[in-house]
């Protein structure tokens, strides 16, 4: 039972760190490397809000990646966080 508890703790912690880290990486990377004005020649024509209401232009693939990180990984990270709390409370 003790090994299963530690395995769950590690799994939830790794999932939480991955989800939060991915979201932080997307925000910082897009803030630093994406243009502030549209670049039709590269396809970066979609406006995307990044850190603290800064806006950058991204292409369709980058927009889909950022939306996936926000809409799927934030809830998954929250569930991992709840899982960590549940394991701590139940032990």
Secondary structure, 3 states (H helix, E strand, C coil): CHHHHHHHHHHHHHHHHHHHHHHHHHHHHHHHHCECCCECCCCECEEEEEHHHEEEEECHHHHHHHHHHHHHHHHHHHHHHHHHHHHHHHC
